[in-house]
Amino acid sequence: MGYLLGIDLGTTNVKALIIDEEGRLISEANKEYTISTPLPGYAEQDPDMWYKSLKECLRQVITDSRAETEEILSIGISGQMHGTVILGKDLTPLRPAIIWADKRSSSQCNKLREMLGRDKVINVLGNPIMPGFMGPTLLWLKENEPSNFNAINKIMLPKDYVRFRLTGEIVTDFSDASATALFDIKKRKWSNEVVSILGISEDMLPRILESTSVGGFISREVAVETGLPEDIPVVVGGGDSQVGAIGAGVIKEGTVSSNIGTGGQIFTTIDRCVIDPKLRIHTFCHVIPGKWCLQGAILSAGLSLRWFRDNFAFLENIVSELCNINTYDLLSKEAEKAEPGCNGLVFLPYLLGERSPYMDPKARGAFVGITYDHKRCHFIRAIMEGVAFALKDCLMIFKELGIAPKEVIARGGGAKSFLWKKIQSNVFGLPVSSTNIQQDVAFGAALLAGVGSKVYRDIPEACQKTIRISDKIFPEENLKRVYNELYEKIYSRLYNALNVFWRMSD
């Protein structure tokens, strides 16, 4: 029996886990780190901090596994997307990494759109150009830090920097490359035109390989530092959205992943390159060879409920600390007291602005329809319903583009709440399931490692052998009717109705 090791380089921590070939969890570990905000709207991290945290995480997960390290067959890696690491001639970082959450490049996004023109943004990039993506970040560096920009030797994404430190090899994969605003989504290669506009050369960018390809081997130095044997293969891996979907078994068109974490994502695999001509959602390459994916992203999913918890759930937080009961479980129980639809109370979860489908940083959150009869339980449930409605906005675009969702796999913190899954099922009008996998990104990375080391024939076989559906909730006709009416008559009209007020401070 061999073992597979998966790594997830997240935004606030790095996770690692070891599984056996049947998908059974052997050990897991995580190490937290911070985001630096030197100015408002900035978001940076020290790449060496990632690597130091990863080494600690690897040592712990190996120790806790009590497995012989020689039995670890391969390593897979995933992580936060879009960010930018620049290296000088000595292949060390020239400055902190600028990560996906960074907002400084808004004007550079506008410049890139103007230089390319809308048609090329749609037909070449296949995605809206957003702050924090590598393309506009590089343009910001060119305009604001010319000494750093002119010293660039290599450019890479966050997870690729970590793999470089493990193996000494500089490569990336199609899923992560497609989310940079530097990539031709249809031709599946770096875009010569965008590269030229930015004033960089293609040899500064990583070579692109399939996610299941071996991207290098553990170096002797890393073996000494971590306890891993030298020369274990490290597969290329992929972006956390696509790899997390693999870890949840979302691998065929028609199956949708609904991920409620801090933010939220609606994701599905597609067999052909489908691009939204209005650029309301993203089209990326998948980690599955020859496939793509559609993804709608909202910024304040679980964050909306956390906002309520931190500001209005003081007693629940005390009970949680004293009795070791999860605060969210207490809030979910209270929300069950409110009737579906909350007697017309509707919540817009735009606490940080919004991405899909509006791509509007000026959007704002709101409770609409408050009456004297509404109680606290209604506000909690309205938050949960509002997040589901925001995800339905993305799902409606899938349908508009000819993708017919048949079932939903719930992921993230939202998958732990039976009520939130039931709300989603009735808002979407689709069966909603969850799986036996908790850390689906690191688990998906381990499955990619298994395919790369020939433990599994391909990704579908890896998922079939290791992932199990733990429950399935079906929509109820009377609740579907309530939510459809609320969505169509009220929620779907609120953004346009309130939009003018959000801009009055401009």
C-alpha positions in Angstrom: 0.0 0.0 0.0 1.4 3.4 -1.0 0.5 6.9 0.1 -0.2 10.2 -1.6 0.5 13.6 -0.3 -1.6 16.7 -1.2 -0.8 20.3 -0.5 -3.1 23.3 -0.6 -1.4 26.7 -0.4 -4.3 28.8 0.7 -4.6 32.6 1.4 -4.4 32.4 5.2 -2.8 28.9 5.7 -1.2 26.0 4.0 -2.7 22.5 4.4 -1.2 19.1 3.8 -2.7 15.7 4.0 -1.6 12.1 3.4 -4.2 9.6 2.1 -3.9 5.9 1.0 -4.8 4.7 -2.4 -8.5 4.1 -1.3 -8.7 7.8 -0.2 -8.6 7.1 3.5 -7.1 10.0 5.5 -3.9 9.1 7.2 -2.9 12.5 8.6 -3.4 16.2 8.0 -1.8 19.4 9.2 -2.0 23.1 8.6 0.0 26.2 9.4 -1.4 29.7 9.4 0.2 32.9 8.0 -0.8 36.5 7.5 -1.7 38.9 4.7 0.2 42.2 4.6 -1.7 45.4 3.8 0.9 48.2 3.5 -1.7 50.5 2.0 -5.5 50.4 1.8 -6.6 47.9 -0.9 -3.1 46.3 -1.0 -2.7 42.5 -0.3 0.8 41.0 -0.2 2.5 37.9 1.2 6.1 36.9 1.6 6.8 33.9 -0.7 9.5 32.7 1.7 6.8 32.7 4.5 4.8 30.3 2.3 7.7 28.0 2.0 8.7 28.1 5.7 5.1 27.4 6.7 4.9 24.5 4.2 8.1 22.9 5.6 6.6 23.0 9.1 3.4 21.5 7.8 5.2 18.7 5.9 7.2 17.7 8.9 4.1 17.6 11.1 1.9 15.6 8.6 4.8 13.1 8.1 5.3 12.7 11.8 1.6 12.3 12.5 1.1 9.7 9.8 3.5 7.2 11.3 4.0 6.0 7.8 7.3 5.0 6.3 8.2 8.0 4.1 9.5 5.6 1.4 5.8 4.6 1.0 4.8 8.1 -0.2 4.5 7.7 -3.9 4.1 11.3 -5.1 3.1 14.8 -4.1 0.4 17.0 -5.6 0.0 20.8 -5.1 -2.7 23.3 -5.4 -3.2 26.8 -4.2 -4.6 30.4 -4.4 -4.9 31.6 -8.0 -4.1 34.8 -9.9 -1.3 36.1 -7.7 2.1 37.3 -8.9 5.6 36.3 -7.7 8.6 38.0 -9.5 12.1 36.6 -9.3 15.4 38.3 -10.2 18.5 36.8 -11.8 19.4 34.9 -8.6 15.9 33.4 -8.7 14.9 35.0 -5.4 11.8 37.2 -5.0 12.3 40.8 -5.9 9.5 41.9 -3.6 6.5 40.4 -1.7 4.0 38.6 -3.8 0.9 40.6 -4.9 -2.0 38.2 -4.3 -5.5 37.8 -5.7 -7.2 40.0 -3.1 -5.1 43.0 -4.1 -7.1 46.0 -5.5 -4.3 48.4 -6.5 -4.4 47.6 -10.3 -8.0 48.9 -11.0 -6.7 51.6 -13.4 -4.4 49.1 -15.1 -7.4 46.8 -15.7 -9.1 49.6 -17.6 -5.9 50.3 -19.6 -5.6 46.6 -20.6 -9.2 46.5 -21.6 -8.7 49.6 -23.8 -5.5 48.3 -25.4 -6.9 44.9 -26.2 -10.5 46.0 -27.1 -13.6 44.2 -25.8 -13.6 41.6 -28.6 -10.1 40.3 -27.8 -10.8 40.3 -24.1 -13.8 38.0 -24.8 -12.4 35.9 -27.5 -8.7 35.6 -26.4 -8.7 35.9 -22.6 -12.3 34.6 -22.2 -12.5 36.4 -18.8 -13.1 39.8 -17.3 -9.8 41.5 -16.4 -9.8 41.9 -12.6 -7.5 43.5 -10.0 -5.2 40.9 -8.5 -4.9 39.0 -11.7 -1.3 38.7 -12.9 -1.7 40.7 -16.1 -2.8 44.0 -14.6 -0.5 43.5 -11.6 2.5 43.3 -14.0 1.3 46.5 -15.6 1.1 48.2 -12.2 4.6 47.1 -11.4 5.8 48.5 -14.8 4.3 51.8 -14.1 4.9 52.1 -10.3 8.0 50.0 -9.6 10.1 50.2 -12.7 13.3 49.1 -11.0 11.6 45.9 -9.9 9.9 45.4 -13.2 13.1 45.8 -15.2 14.9 43.3 -12.9 12.4 40.5 -13.6 13.9 37.2 -14.7 11.0 34.8 -14.0 7.3 35.3 -13.2 5.2 32.7 -11.5 2.0 32.0 -9.6 1.9 31.3 -5.9 1.7 27.5 -5.9 4.3 27.3 -8.7 6.8 29.2 -6.5 6.4 26.7 -3.7 6.9 23.8 -6.2 10.0 25.6 -7.5 11.4 25.7 -3.9 10.6 21.9 -3.5 12.1 20.8 -6.9 14.0 23.6 -8.5 11.8 23.4 -11.6 9.8 26.4 -13.0 6.5 25.2 -14.6 2.8 25.8 -14.3 -0.4 24.2 -15.5 -3.3 25.2 -17.8 -5.8 25.9 -15.0 -3.7 28.4 -13.2 -2.3 30.0 -16.4 -5.8 30.5 -17.7 -6.6 32.7 -14.7 -3.8 35.3 -15.2 -5.2 37.6 -18.0 -2.1 36.6 -20.0 -3.5 33.4 -21.6 -5.3 32.6 -24.8 -8.2 30.4 -23.4 -9.1 28.8 -26.8 -5.5 28.1 -28.0 -4.4 27.1 -24.5 -1.2 29.0 -24.6 0.3 32.3 -23.4 -1.1 35.2 -25.4 1.6 36.8 -27.5 -0.4 40.0 -27.8 -0.8 40.5 -24.1 2.8 39.5 -23.3 3.9 42.1 -25.9 1.7 44.9 -24.5 3.1 44.3 -21.0 6.7 44.5 -22.3 7.8 41.1 -21.0 9.0 38.1 -22.9 7.4 34.6 -22.9 10.5 33.0 -21.6 9.9 34.9 -18.3 6.8 32.9 -17.9 6.6 29.2 -16.8 6.4 26.3 -19.2 2.8 25.0 -19.2 2.2 21.3 -18.5 -0.9 19.1 -17.8 -1.9 19.1 -14.1 -1.1 15.4 -13.8 2.4 15.7 -15.3 5.4 15.3 -13.1 6.8 18.8 -12.6 10.0 17.9 -10.7 11.4 15.8 -7.9 12.1 16.6 -4.2 15.6 18.0 -4.0 18.3 16.8 -1.6 18.1 20.0 0.4 14.3 19.7 0.8 14.6 16.1 1.8 17.0 17.0 4.6 14.7 19.9 5.8 11.4 18.0 5.7 12.1 14.3 6.2 10.7 13.5 2.7 12.9 11.1 0.7 14.8 12.7 -2.2 13.5 12.3 -5.7 9.8 11.8 -4.8 7.9 13.1 -7.9 5.9 16.3 -7.5 3.1 16.7 -10.1 2.3 20.1 -11.5 -1.2 20.4 -9.9 -3.6 23.3 -10.5 -5.6 26.2 -9.2 -7.6 25.7 -6.0 -11.0 26.1 -7.7 -10.4 23.4 -10.2 -8.5 21.1 -7.8 -11.1 21.5 -5.1 -13.8 20.5 -7.6 -11.8 17.3 -8.4 -11.6 16.7 -4.6 -15.4 16.9 -4.5 -15.9 14.6 -7.6 -17.2 17.5 -9.8 -15.8 16.2 -13.1 -18.6 16.0 -15.6 -20.8 18.5 -17.3 -24.1 18.9 -15.5 -22.7 18.4 -12.1 -22.2 21.7 -10.3 -20.1 22.6 -7.3 -21.6 25.1 -4.8 -18.8 26.3 -2.6 -19.7 28.4 0.4 -16.5 29.4 2.1 -15.5 33.0 3.0 -16.5 33.8 -0.6 -18.6 31.5 -2.8 -18.3 29.8 -6.1 -20.6 28.1 -8.5 -18.5 25.8 -10.7 -19.0 23.2 -13.4 -16.9 21.2 -15.8 -17.5 21.8 -19.6 -16.4 19.7 -22.5 -15.9 22.6 -24.9 -14.7 26.2 -24.5 -17.8 28.3 -23.6 -17.3 32.0 -23.0 -19.9 34.4 -21.6 -20.0 37.3 -24.1 -21.0 39.7 -21.3 -18.1 38.6 -19.1 -20.2 38.0 -16.0 -18.5 34.7 -15.1 -15.1 33.1 -15.7 -14.1 30.4 -18.2 -10.8 28.7 -17.2 -9.0 25.6 -18.3 -9.7 22.6 -16.1 -7.1 20.3 -14.5 -8.8 17.5 -16.5 -6.9 17.4 -19.8 -8.8 18.9 -22.7 -11.6 20.3 -20.6 -12.6 23.7 -19.4 -14.8 25.0 -16.6 -17.3 27.8 -15.9 -17.1 29.6 -12.5 -19.2 32.3 -11.0 -17.7 33.9 -7.9 -19.4 35.9 -5.1 -17.3 37.8 -2.5 -19.3 37.5 0.7 -20.8 34.1 1.1 -19.8 32.6 4.5 -18.3 36.0 5.2 -21.9 37.4 5.4 -22.8 35.0 8.2 -19.5 35.6 9.9 -20.2 39.4 9.8 -23.5 38.7 11.7 -21.7 36.3 14.1 -19.0 38.9 15.0 -21.4 41.8 15.4 -24.6 40.4 16.7 -24.0 36.9 18.2 -22.3 37.8 21.4 -24.2 35.3 23.6 -23.7 32.5 21.1 -20.0 33.2 21.0 -19.9 32.9 24.8 -21.9 29.6 24.8 -19.6 28.3 22.0 -16.5 29.0 24.1 -17.9 27.6 27.3 -19.7 24.5 25.9 -17.5 23.8 22.9 -20.5 24.2 20.5 -20.0 25.8 17.1 -21.5 29.3 17.0 -22.7 28.6 13.4 -24.6 25.6 14.6 -26.4 27.8 17.1 -27.2 30.4 14.5 -28.4 27.7 12.0 -30.8 26.3 14.7 -32.2 29.8 15.3 -32.7 30.4 11.6 -34.8 27.2 11.4 -37.4 29.1 13.4 -38.1 31.5 10.5 -40.4 30.5 7.7 -38.8 30.0 4.2 -38.7 33.4 2.5 -38.6 35.2 5.8 -41.9 36.9 5.2 -40.4 39.0 2.4 -37.1 40.0 4.1 -34.3 39.8 1.5 -30.6 40.2 2.0 -28.1 41.3 -0.6 -24.6 39.8 0.3 -22.5 42.6 -1.3 -20.5 43.4 1.7 -17.2 43.7 -0.3 -18.8 44.7 -3.6 -19.5 41.9 -6.0 -18.0 39.9 -8.8 -20.4 37.6 -10.6 -22.6 38.6 -12.3 -22.0 42.3 -11.8 -18.3 42.7 -11.5 -19.0 45.8 -9.4 -16.7 46.9 -6.5 -19.2 49.6 -5.5 -22.1 47.2 -4.9 -23.2 47.3 -1.2 -25.0 44.9 1.1 -28.6 45.5 2.2 -31.6 44.1 4.1 -34.8 45.0 2.2 -38.4 44.5 3.3 -38.0 44.9 7.1 -41.2 45.1 9.0 -42.1 45.3 12.7 -42.9 41.6 12.7 -39.4 40.5 11.7 -37.2 38.9 14.5 -33.6 38.0 14.7 -34.2 34.5 13.3 -35.5 36.1 10.1 -32.3 38.1 9.6 -30.1 35.0 10.1 -32.1 33.0 7.6 -32.3 35.9 5.2 -28.5 36.0 5.1 -28.4 32.3 4.2 -31.1 32.7 1.6 -29.5 35.8 0.1 -26.2 33.9 -0.4 -28.1 31.1 -2.2 -29.9 33.7 -4.4 -26.5 35.3 -5.3 -25.2 31.8 -6.3 -28.4 31.3 -8.3 -27.5 34.4 -10.3 -24.4 32.6 -11.5 -26.3 29.4 -12.1 -28.8 31.3 -14.3 -25.9 32.4 -16.5 -24.8 28.7 -16.9 -28.3 27.9 -18.2 -28.2 31.0 -20.5 -25.0 29.6 -22.0 -26.5 26.2 -22.7 -25.2 24.3 -19.7 -28.0 22.4 -18.0 -27.2 21.7 -14.3 -28.6 18.4 -13.1 -27.2 18.1 -9.5 -25.2 20.2 -7.0 -22.3 19.1 -4.7 -22.1 21.4 -1.7 -18.6 22.3 -0.5 -17.0 24.5 2.1 -18.5 25.6 5.4 -21.9 25.7 3.9 -21.8 22.0 3.3 -21.8 21.5 7.1 -25.2 23.1 7.5 -28.2 20.9 6.7 -30.4 24.0 6.6 -28.1 25.8 4.1 -28.0 22.8 1.9 -31.8 22.5 2.0 -32.1 26.2 1.2 -29.8 25.8 -1.8 -31.7 22.8 -3.1 -35.0 24.7 -3.1 -33.5 28.0 -4.4 -31.7 26.1 -7.2 -34.5 23.6 -7.8 -31.9 20.8 -7.9 -30.8 17.9 -5.6 -27.9 18.9 -3.4 -25.4 16.4 -2.0 -22.2 16.6 0.0 -19.3 14.1 0.1 -17.0 12.3 2.6 -14.2 14.8 1.9 -13.5 17.7 4.2 -10.3 19.3 2.8 -11.2 18.9 -0.9 -8.4 21.1 -2.4 -5.6 19.2 -0.6 -7.5 15.9 -1.3 -7.8 16.8 -5.0 -4.1 17.6 -5.1 -3.4 14.2 -3.7 -5.6 12.6 -6.4 -3.7 14.4 -9.1 -0.5 13.0 -7.5 -2.0 9.6 -7.8 -2.8 10.0 -11.5 0.7 11.3 -12.1 2.3 8.3 -10.4 0.0 5.8 -12.2 -1.9 4.8 -9.0 -5.0 5.7 -10.9 -5.6 5.5 -14.7 -7.1 8.9 -14.9 -8.9 11.6 -12.8 -12.4 9.9 -13.2 -11.0 6.6 -11.8 -9.3 8.5 -8.9 -12.6 10.1 -8.0 -14.6 6.9 -8.4 -12.3 5.0 -6.1 -12.1 7.5 -3.3 -15.1 9.9 -3.1 -18.5 9.0 -1.6 -21.7 10.9 -1.6 -22.7 11.3 2.1 -26.3 12.5 1.7 -28.7 14.0 -0.9 -31.4 16.6 -0.4 -34.2 17.0 -2.9 -36.1 20.2 -3.6 -39.7 20.4 -2.4 -42.3 21.8 -4.7 -43.9 24.2 -2.2 -40.5 25.6 -1.1 -39.3 25.9 -4.7 -42.4 28.0 -5.5 -41.7 30.3 -2.5 -38.1 30.9 -3.5 -38.8 31.3 -7.2 -41.3 34.0 -6.5 -39.0 35.8 -4.1 -36.1 35.6 -6.5 -38.0 36.6 -9.6 -40.1 39.4 -8.1 -37.7 40.9 -5.6 -34.1 39.7 -5.4 -33.3 39.7 -9.1 -34.4 43.3 -9.4 -32.7 44.8 -6.3 -29.2 45.3 -7.8 -30.5 47.6 -10.5 -33.0 49.3 -8.2 -30.3 50.2 -5.6 -27.3 50.7 -8.0 -27.8 54.4 -8.3 -27.6 55.0 -4.6 -24.3 53.2 -4.2 -22.7 55.7 -6.6 -23.9 58.9 -4.9 -20.7 59.1 -2.9 -18.5 59.2 -6.1 
